[in-house]
Each structure stands twice: as C-alpha cells, then as structure tokens.
C-alpha cells in the first residue's frame, strides 16, 4: 500500500520561509512525477510546483516562480518545497501528489501553512 506523508507545515510571519517535505513509502513504486498542490477557496487543488523524475524538469505556478524551489531525494522517494518570501494569505493546506509510472496517482493528507503576523 502506498503511503504519502507530508510534513513541515506550520506558522510563519509574512516574508518568512518554510520547507515542506513529502515522503512516499509502503511500496516499490515507480514514480514518474511528484508535486505540491494548494487547495483554492473553491476546493480545487492547484499546482504550486512539480518535478518530473526522469529528467528533473520542474514546473512552478506563477506565484511560486522565483520564490519557491522544488527538489527531490531520489534515494528516499521524497520531495521538498522550499518556500521563501511567503505572503500573508492566511491558511493554506499543501498536498503532495505522486504520479506513478503506470498513471495511478496518490495524495497525502496535506500539511497546513499559516502566514500571519
């Protein structure tokens, strides 16, 4: 059984930094891509940053570009999201998404990030 576990959320002041982690365990899974998503007010999850495992191609949302960095630890099936210059957008839940080589997707439970003074 595949397990996706996020960690690293918390409270930070505007302009501060935070690093999120996501680890995949429980199966010898061939991972094609992983990414971080944020849940929008309408309930939809929008991509913040993604990384493709085969060539480390990265994609960022417009708001994340230049402020966030996604990286991976291939040996541990883990990714990280370094976030800098965080804006006071209140509370956001960040979800880790895993895309397997066969097309199946898996989500973590989410980790909350609160940016507030």
Secondary structure as GFF3:
##gff-version 3
##sequence-region A 1 117
A	DSSP	beta_strand	3	7	.	.	.	ID=ss1
A	DSSP	beta_strand	10	12	.	.	.	ID=ss2
A	DSSP	beta_strand	18	25	.	.	.	ID=ss3
A	DSSP	beta_strand	31	39	.	.	.	ID=ss4
A	DSSP	beta_strand	45	52	.	.	.	ID=ss5
A	DSSP	beta_strand	58	60	.	.	.	ID=ss6
A	DSSP	beta_strand	68	73	.	.	.	ID=ss7
A	DSSP	three_ten_helix	74	76	.	.	.	ID=ss8
A	DSSP	beta_strand	78	83	.	.	.	ID=ss9
A	DSSP	beta_strand	90	100	.	.	.	ID=ss10
A	DSSP	beta_strand	105	107	.	.	.	ID=ss11
A	DSSP	beta_strand	111	115	.	.	.	ID=ss12
###
